[in-house]
Amino acid sequence: MTLKIKVPHLPESVSDATLIAWHKSVGDNVLKNDSLVDLETDKVTLEVVAPESGVLREILKTDGAIVTSGEILATLEVKDIPIETTQTDDDDFENPLTPSIRRLLREHDLDASEIVGTGKDGRLTKADVLDVVNQRALQEAEVIVPAVEPEPLTELELTTPAQNLRPEQRVPMTRLRAKVAERLLQAQQNAAMLTTFNEVSMQNVIELRNQYKGRFEQKHGVKLGFMSFFVKASIEALKRFPVMNASIDDNDIIYHGFYDIGIAVSTEKGLIVPVLRDADQLDFAGIEQSIVEFGEKTRSGRLSYEDLKGGTFTITNGGVFGSMLSTPILNPPQSAILGMHAIKERPVVENGQIVIRPIMYLALSYDHRLIDGRDAVQFLVTIKECLESPAHLLLNI
């Protein structure tokens, strides 16, 4: 029996995908759930696996091809394939490996038992394997320079321009990078974008966090970070100023009665924005746990379309890279985005006295077609007040 290997169903917002690389060749034996090919969309990378064991008879789409939902990628002749086993280890049954991890181990001749897993219950993740691969590559790249005196340059060499000292490399954009570029340009062209700034003293948040972070982590199994405070403060401000949570659709304004908060994350491939669904219904622990899960999914390549879909308001934290101040760009069709920055100690005046406080600059970019400056400024002031008096967030007052 011959099976057709097809492109998986793509969501309505994704029109096509790019075929990145085949992991099998024509004539290769494949086992059920073996990774066959990777597809890249403008949001995530998809792994197409073998539905049954057999022999790959024909490849119809080559690397770099643009494909759509349901297109035939290859044909597979179904047949029994002997499974070669070099060891029997009960751990394989307790901690099963995904097809992509097994492929990485085979390609780089690695032993799973020699790699420490950082996933749930000590399971091996794709990021764990890639870390080992990268470390090995760095070790192999070390160059030992012989301890000999260089020969003096001849007169001809001194007058001849050095060659290959200005190298260039041309590579195609990834689908994700191209989509990010398209959306950022769209935001600049289609919105009347304006940014307002303020500063916030993080003194009380830091003291509260330092006081309870140990008990918080012990009870919830996750660290208490700053992002949960900013999510809670943003939701409080969004409730007071519903227009900030709205979006424009042609000549209509859509007021969203829910709070799906996007958390901008920088990856090697580009910027992605996983979304905290119904963030107003999450407590501090729920927010922090969701952020940790997004990080794990990002590192292991397991982010799904559902994780990235939608969003009514976005928070981006340039402070983790040391940014002091920036103007974040809107994430269409959203109408506002909050930018966090690095916390620095600065002299400020409190009650007529100069004191040192940990200060963060905040930036709020908004679509002036929908949001008036007054609402934007008061919205940012509300976030400032909530962070400087975190009891507002805890007591819901």
N, C-alpha and C positions, 0 to 999 in steps of 0.2 A: 504494500500500500504506500502511496506517495502523498505526503502532506505539503501544503503550501505554507511557508513561513511569511507571515504578513506583518505590516506595520501596525502596532497596537492602536487602539482608538485614541485619538487626540481630542482634547477639549475644544469647544467651539472657539475659544479665544486664540487657539494655536492652529494656524493653517497648514504648516508643514514642519518637517524636521530634516536635519542633515545627517547622512550616514557617516559616522566618524571612522570606524574601523571594524573589520571582520576579525574574529578570533579563531575562525576555522576556515579551512580551504576545501575546495571541491575534492571529494573522495575521502575526506576525513571521517573517522568514526566519532559519533557524538553520543553522549549519554543524556537521558532525560534531565532537564533543568541545567544542562551545560550552557554557559554564556556563548551565544553565537555572534552577536553584533551589538554595537552601541550606537544609539541615535541621540543627537543633541537638538533640543528645541531652544526657543528663546528664554526658557525658564529653567528646565531641568534636563539631565541626561537620563535617557531610558535605556535599560538593558533588555534585549530580546533574547529569550532562552529557548532551548529546544523543547517542544511539547512532548516528544517521545524520543526514545533511543533509536539510532539508525545511522545512515550514511548520508552526508551532505552531497547531493547529486548535482545541483546547479545553483549558481549565484547570479541573480538577475540585476542587482543594483550594486555598484562598486563604491569604493570610498569617495566621499565628497558629493554623492548624489543627493538631490533634494527629493524627498518622498512625502507622501500624504497618507492619511488614515486608510488602512485596508489594502494598500499596494503590496504586491507580492515581492518579497526580497529574495527568496530562494526556495528550493524544493528539497524535501528530506524523504529519503526512502526508509520507511519504518522497518526495522529488523532487530533481532536480539543481538546485543553487543556484549561480549564478555567483559566483566568488570575486573580490572587488574588491581589487586590489593597488595601492598607491600607490608602492611601491618594491621593489626586489629587492636584498636584502642577504645576502651569504653568511653573515653572522653569525647570521641567523635559523636557519640550518640547523646551525651549530656550537653555538649556544646557544638551543635551542628554549624558548619560553615556555609556561607552563601556561595552560589556559583561564582560570583565575581572575586571573592576572596580566594577560593580554590584555584581559580585561573591565575591570579597574581602569584600565589605560592608556587604553582607549576612553572610559570614563566621565569621566575627569578630563583628557582631551585631553593626554596626556603622550607623549613620544617615548622609547622604550626605550633608544635609543642615547645619550641625554643623562643617563642614570641609571647610577651606578657600582654594579655588582653585587658583593655580598659572599658569594655562594654558592660552591660548589665550581667551580673553574676560572673564576671571575669571573662565574658565571651570576647572572642577576637573580632575586631572591626577592621574595615578596609583601611581606615586611617592608621591603625597599628602596623599593618603590613607595609603601607607606603612609607611610614617613618623609618622602618628598617631598611627598605629599598633606598631611600634617600641617604641614610647614614652610610650605607655600603658604597653608594656612588661617590660621596664626598671623600671617603677613605681611598677609593681607587683613583680619585682625581689628584691626589697629592703628588707633587713633582719634586724629586730630589735633585738639586742643582749641584753638579760636580764642583769641587773646590779647586778650580784652576784659574789662572790669570787669563783674561780675555786677550786675544791677539790685537795689536794696534790696528786701527783702520788705515787703509791705504788712502792716498790722495784722491783716487777715483771714488772710493766709497764715501769720503767726506763731502764730495761735491754732488753725489747722486741722491735724489730725494728718497727717503725711506719708503718701502713698499708695504702695503697691507696694514698701515697704521690707522686707517679710518674705515673699519669694516662696517658693512650694513647687512641687514637681514630683512627680507620682506616675507611676512606671513599673513595669511588671511585672518580676519576677525572671527572670533568664535560667534556662534549664534547669540549667546548671552550678551557678549560685549556689543555686538551690533544692535541688539534690541535696546540695551541700556542707552546707547548713543541716540537711537531714534526717539526714545521716550523723553530724554533730557532736552533734545532739540525741540520736540513737540511742546514741552512745557514752556520753553522760552518763547516760542512763536505764537502759541495759542492762549496764553494767559497773561494778564496784566500783573506780573509778579512784583511784589514789594516785600521788603524785609524790615522788621522792627526789632530792636535790641533792648535787653535789660540785663541786670546782674543780680545774682542771688547769693546770699550767704549760706553756705552749706554747714555752718557750725552745728545747728541743732540736729540736722539729719545725721551728721557724722557721730555726734555724741550718742544719739539714740541707737545708731547702728553698732557702735563699739560696745554699748552697754548690753545689748541683747543678741549680738551675732552668734555668740557661742551657744546659747540656749536655743536660738532659732535653728541653727544647723543641726544640733543634736536632736531636736524634735522633728524637723521636716526633711532632714537628709540633704539639704541644699543650702548654699551660702546666701546670706542676705546682702544683695548688691544695691547699687544706687538706682538701677533701672526701674525696679518695682515702685520706688518713690515717685519717679518721673511719670510712670504710667498712671499711677493713682492720681497724681496732681493734674495730669492732662485730662483724665476722665472727669474730674470735678470741674475743671474749666470748660470742657465741652458741654457739660450739662447746663452750665450757666449761660453759655453762648452757643446755642444749637447751630448757628450759621457756620461755625468753624468745622462742624461735622457734616456739612452738606456738600453737594457737588452740582455742577451745571451740566444739563443734558439738553443741547440745542437752546431753546428759549425757555426751558423749564428749570426750576431749582428742585433738587431731590434732597429732602431733609431725612437723614437716616435716624431711625429710632433705636439704633444699637451702636455699640462701640467696638469696632474691630480695629485694633491698633497695630500698625505695621512697625516692625523693628528692623531698621536698615542694617544689613550685615555685609561687610566687605569680604570677598573671596578671591582666590587666585584668578578665577575666570571673570569676575566682575561683581557688581553690586546686586544683591538680591534682598527682597523684603518679605520675610515670613510674617504671617499675621496672627496676632493673638485674638481668637474669636471670642466675642462677648466678654471682653476684658473687664467690664464693670462687675461681672459676676465672679471674678477671681479674687482671692485674697492675696496677700503678699507672697505667701509660699507658692500658690498656684502660678503666679506670674513668674517667679524665679525658676520654678521647675519647668515651665513651658520654654523659657529662654534657654535653659540648659539642654533641653531636648532638641531645640532648633540647632544649637551648636553641634550636638552629636550627629544629627542628621546631615548637616552641612558638611562636616568632616568626612563622613562615610558615604556621601553621595546619595542619601536616601530621602532627600526632600521631595515631596510630591506636589502636584499642581494644587491640591487642596490647601497645602501649607502656604502657598504664595498667592492664592486667589483673593481678589477683593481688597478690603481695607478702607477705612473711612478717614484715618488720620495716621501720620507717620512720625516716628521719633528716630533721629539719627545721632550717633554719638561720635563726633570727631575727636573728642577729648582722649579717647583710648590711644590715638596716634600722636597726641601732643598738640592738637590744634587749639589755638587760643581764641580765634574768632573766625567765623565763616558765614556765608549766606547760602543755606541749603536750597536745593532746587525742588520744586513741587513734584510729587509723584502722581501724575494724572490717573484718574479724573479727580483726585482729592484736591481740596482747596487750601490746605494748610499743612505745614511740616515744621516740627520743632527740632532745633539743633542744640545739642549739648556740647560743652567744650571742657578743656582741662581745668582742674581745680588748682588755684594758686593762692598762696597767702599774700594778702595785700593790706595796707593800712586803710582803715575806714573810720568814719566818725559815728560813734554811738553815744547818745545822751551827752553830747558836748565833749566826749573824750575820744582820742585817737587810739584805736585798738587794732590788733592784727586778727584778721578773719580769713577763713578759706573761701575764696570767691570764685564763682563760675559765671562766665558770660553766657547768656541765652540768646538765641536768634530764632525768630518766628517769621518764616516766609509764607505769604498768603496771596490768593488771587483777588486783586483789587476790584475785579468785575463784580464779585459777589460780596466780598467782605470789606467793610469800611474801616478806615484807620482806627477809629475810636474803638470798635469791637476788638480789633487785633491787639491794640495796646492794653486794653482792660483784660483780655484773655491772658496775655503774657504776665500781667501783674497778678492775676489770680494764681497762676502757676507759681510765681515767686512767693506769694503769701502762703500758699500751702506747703511749700518746701521750707520756708523759714519758720513756720509753726506747724510741724508735722502732726500735732495733736488733731488738727482739722481732718487729716486723712484717717487717723485711727478712730476718732470719735464720730466721724461723719457729720461734722458741724461746719 
